Every structure is written in structure tokens, then in C-alpha cells.
Amino acid sequence: MNPRGRLPATLLNAPQLRSKIIVEIGIDPYRSRDACFSPCRKYRYVLWRRFPAADGLDPDHLNPVVFIMLNPSKADNKENDTTMDRVESITESWGYNSVLVCNLFAYIESKSDKLLKVNDPFGPKNEEAIDWSINFARRFPQNTSTELKVVCAWGTKGHPHCRKIIDRLKEMDAELWCLGLNGDGSPRHPKPQGRKLTEKNFKLYFA
């Protein structure tokens, strides 16, 4: 992997920061794994992964896709959880070499049923984090020739809370995709039980 140094011109205006203490939303594209947390570590706003195919590449040659799921669990700037393992596998199979992950709720909780019992499950900077991730992904030359693909993957539990995010994504001219739909019309989570996801499941999502 390239040593850290001056960023290419296309990324000079992207906020850069360390993983553990944040001043503003952002990640380091030179890192293979990074994450953006609130100072209290109760909220994870952005998760970043570069895949082996990106080893040795300058950030200008990355082509990150953006996933928006329900809420963070255990994945951080060092380790994956089972959901993130699945996201990496799916994304690599589509030919992307990196991924940014945001969520409808930024609050870190492995049991999503507890989210609505939290005073503020969204997090004070979550909308900013989603905007930042989409704008950041658009900076890469390989993502500027077409509309940026954003994969909606929050499952059934996020469906009642997604309208505002979807409207915002459409305002940003993001191309919304999903991994298939659940019975209630919600975009399927990356870990559906009893289903094998293939490229055929990756389709345009209109809510």
C-alpha cells in the first residue's frame, strides 16, 4: 500500500482525520480499513474498506460504492463483523475495489430491536455523514462518468424511517440500487436468511 503523503488533486478538499478522535466527518482513503466515530464512540458514522485489488493504487484509481444499511454493530477501523464480511464479498464480486458504509441510524447496537429505545438513535451528524460519503465517492474519476450507485440495504426494520434519506439521496442525483426487495417493499439486508445473493439481485430501487 502506498505510504501516506499528499493527496491527489481530486481529493485535496476531502476532510481527512484519524479514526479514533474526530473533528469532522471523513476517512483516510490510503488506509485499507478506517472508520469515523463520534467522540463518545456511541455512534459510527462512516466505515471504509479498501480491498486487495486496490493495493498499491493511488486514491484516484479507487471506485468506491456506497452502502446504506440499518445501524452499526461491531465493525470498526480494524475489525469486520459478519455483515461487513458479506458486504465486502458482494462488492468485490461486482468489480468495485472499495466501499463506504453509512446507516439510517448511527447508534452502535448489535441488537437492532433496542434502537428505538435510545434517546437519539440517528446521531447528531448522521445526515452529514451520508452527504459526505456520497460527495466523497463522487470525487473519484471512475465514479464521475456515470451516476453514483448507492446500495440501499437497511431491511424491514428501517423501512418506516427511510423516507427522508431517500428524498435526500434523490436530491443528490444518486442512483439507488438494492439487493432485492422484501415483502413489504423494503430493500433487502446483505444477510438474508436462506437466500444466495448474486449480481442479478443488484437492481434499481424505487421507493
Secondary structure, 3 states (H helix, E strand, C coil): CCCCCCCCHHHCCCCCCCCCCCCCCCCCCCCCEEEEECCCCCEEEEEEEECHHHCCCCHHHCCCEEEEECCCCCCCCCCCCHHHHHHHHHHHHCCCCEEEEEECCCECCCCHHHHHHCCCCCCCCHHHHHHHHHHHHHCCHHHCCCCCEEEECCHHHHHHHCHHHHHHHHHCCCEEEECCECCCCCECCCCCCCCCCCHHHCEECCC
